[in-house]
């Protein structure tokens, strides 16, 4: 049987977040192989790059890079050519296309997307707000949110809110508890986009059981009773319909996909308000 173990080297002059994300998006498409990722971040001198290339020669594998310094890119390409290994600048083609379209040369500034600009501080503010308004906390200023996620327990409200906060969205979430009315501040909120999350009852029971097992708690409770969970989902649907809230079924959605759908809703809502006003 052919060897199914591989090395991939991810080289960046910044945090390595971009090249790692691209590599992850590509590698998940390949089943039955094991890939050891070597992440080399903040590589900004020729000396540092030479050490990285020594590691590449030792653990041979493709090199993906995000480097703005043309001299460092040349070092990578020359070494990979000598080692007969593929190397790909994951942003090079995009930057070339944009340079032609803009009739402008890009600045050679490593990590510029992480600079401490207004957008950065907006994301920090959004994260503070989201953490302070997790799981129904601090409902007095819910109307200051950009989006409020509502749903039964374990429908991915918190991780989705954190993901949105990383995009600069002030996201709060309010759990729906059986036999307990939602807080009046939620009913009164006019400014935020309110999105109700639902999921398949069987899937929800499975998630709740796994959660209780991790906490070493009894799994045979009302919290995991199928009939009770089905009623929770039905009541949630009725609430969303009555309040005319947007609804997303998260059963087969990742956190990223749910967040992307919400961001599209926010964009459409913003455009509608601009056109109206």
N, C-alpha and C positions, 0 to 999 in steps of 0.2 A: 504493500500500500504506500502511495506517495506521501512524503512528509507534509503534514497539514499545519505545521507550526511556522510562524513567520514573524519577522521583525519589521516595524515601521518606525521611522524617525520623523518627529515633528519639530521643526526648528523655527524659532521666532525671535525677533528682536524686542518683542514686548511680552505680554503675559502668556501668550500661547493659546489664548481662548479661541481665537478665530480659527487657527489651523486645526486645533483639537476638535472643534465643532464640525468642521468640514470632514475631517477624517472619520469621526464617529458616524456622521450621516452616510458615508460611503461604506464603511466596514460592516454596518448592520445588514447590508444586502447580501453578505456572503455567509452561508451556513456551513458548518462542519469544519471550520478552521479556527485555529487559535492565533491571535495576533498580540504580540507584546509591543505596546506602544512606548517609545522612548521620547519623552517630551523635554526639549531643550529650549528654555525660555530666557529672555533678557540677554541674548547673544548679540553683542554690539561691537566687539573688537575682533580683529583678525586672529589674535591669539586664542580667544575663546572659540572661534569657529574651527581652528585647527584641532583643538581638543575634541570638539564634537565630531569632526570627520574621522578622527582616530577611533572613536566609539562606533561610528558607522562602518568602518572597515572591519572592526572586530565582530560586530553583530550585523551582518550584511542584510540590507533591506531597503525598500524605496524611501526616498526623502521627500517630505512635503514641507514647504517653507512659506513663511510670510516675512519678507525682509525688504526694507525700503532702501538700504544702502546697496548701490550697484556693485561695489567692490566685494561685499560679503556674498552677494548672489553669484558673482563670478567664482569665488572660492568654492561654493557648494557645487556649482555646475562642473568646474574643472575636476574636482575630486570624484564626483559621481561618474563623470565620463571615463576617468582613469580606472575606476572600480567596476565599470560597466553596470551601473545601477541607475534605475530611473529616478529622476528628480522633477518635482512639479512645484512651480510657484503658484499657489492656489488663487492669488489675487492678480497675477500679472496680466492675464488676458482681459480681465474686467478693467483694470487701470488703463491698459492700452486703448481699449474701446472708449472709455470716458475721456481720456486725453485728446483723442481725435475729435470726439464730439464737442468737447468744450473749447477746443483750440487752446489748450492750456497745459502746462506741465505741472504735475503734482508736487507738493512739498515733500521733502525727504525727512519725515518726522515720525520716528518709531513710537507706537503707542498713542498716537494722537487721539484715537477714539476714547481714550481713558482720561483725557485732560479734565482739569477741575473747572469746567465751564458751567453755565446756568443749567444745562441739561443734567449734569452730574448731581448738582445740589437738588434739583427737582426729584431725581430718583431717590436720593437719601431721604428727602422729606416724605416721599410716597411710602418708603419702607417704614419709617417711624409711624406714620399714620396707620398703615396696614397692621403692624404688630400691635399697636394700641387698640385696634378695633377687630381683633381676631375673636371668633367664637362668641359674638354677641356682646363684647365688652364696649364700654364707653358709648352707649347709644345716643347720648345727648347731642352729639354733633354728627350724626349719620348723614345729614344733608350736605356736609362738606365733602363727602366721598365723590369720586368719579363714577364708581360702580359698586353695587352691593350684591354679593352673591348670597342666595338663600337656598336652603335645602336640608334634607334629613342628615343625620350624623353619618360621617364616612362617605360623603359624596364629593370629596376632593376640593372642598371649599378653601381650606387654608393653603395648600400648596399652589392652587391656581391664583389666589390673591398675592402670594409672595412672588410668583412669576410675573404677574402684572405690575407689581410694585417695582420690580427690576426694570420694567419698561417705562417707569415714571407715572404709573396710574395709581391714584389713591383708591385702594380697594378694601372694602370692609366685608365681613361675612357674618350672617346671622343664622344660627341653627334652628331648624323646625323641631320642636319637642312635642310629642303626642300629648293631647289634652291641655296644651299650654298655648295661649294666644300669642302671636308675634308681638314684639314690643310696639307701642303706639308710635314711637319715633320712626319705625320702618314704614308703617302705614302712612305717616305724614310726609315722608321724604319726597320731594318733588324734583330736585336738581339731579340726583344720580340716576344712572341707568341701573335698573334692578333686574337681575337675571336669576331665574329659578333653575336649580339643578335637579335632575332626576336620574335614576338608574334602574336597571333590571333588579327586581326584588331578590332573585336567587343569587345574583352576583353580589348584591349588598349584604346578604346574610353571610356569604362566604368571607367577604372582607371583614365583617364585624367579628366573626368567629376567629379568624386569624389574628385580629387585633387583640382579642381577649386572651388568646393563647400566649401571645408575646408578653402580655402583662401577668400571665399565670393566674388568670381569673376564671371563674366558672363560665363555660360557654353555653350552658343550658339556661337561658334567661329570656325574659320578654324582649330584650334588646335584639335577640337573634331568632325570635319566633317568626316563622314564615308568614303566618296569617297576619300577625301584627305589623310586620314590615310591609306587606302588601297594602294594608290600610294606610300606612304612613305615606307610601308613594301615591296612592289614590287621593288622599287628602291634600298632598302637596300639589298635585295636578289641578285639583279644584281651586285651591288658593291662587295659583298662578293665573288660571283662566279668569277667575273673578276679579283679580287686580289688573289683568291684562299685562302681566309681566312677560318678558321674553323667557323662553324655556330652552334648555339644552340638555339632551340626553347624553350623559357622560359614560354610558356603559362600555362603549368601544372606542372612546376617545382618550388619548394621552393628555396630560396636563397642558402640554404645549398646544395641542389641537384645540382644546377648550379655550385656552387663553387667546389663540388666534381668532377664533370665532367671536369672542367678546370684543377684541380690538376692532374687528370689522364692524360690529354693531356700534361701537363708540364713534368710529369714523363716519359711518352713515348718519348717525344721529347729529353729529357736529355739522355735517354738510347740510342736512335738512334745516337746522337752526340758522345757518348762515344764509341759506336761500330765503328763509321766511323773514329774516330780520334785517 
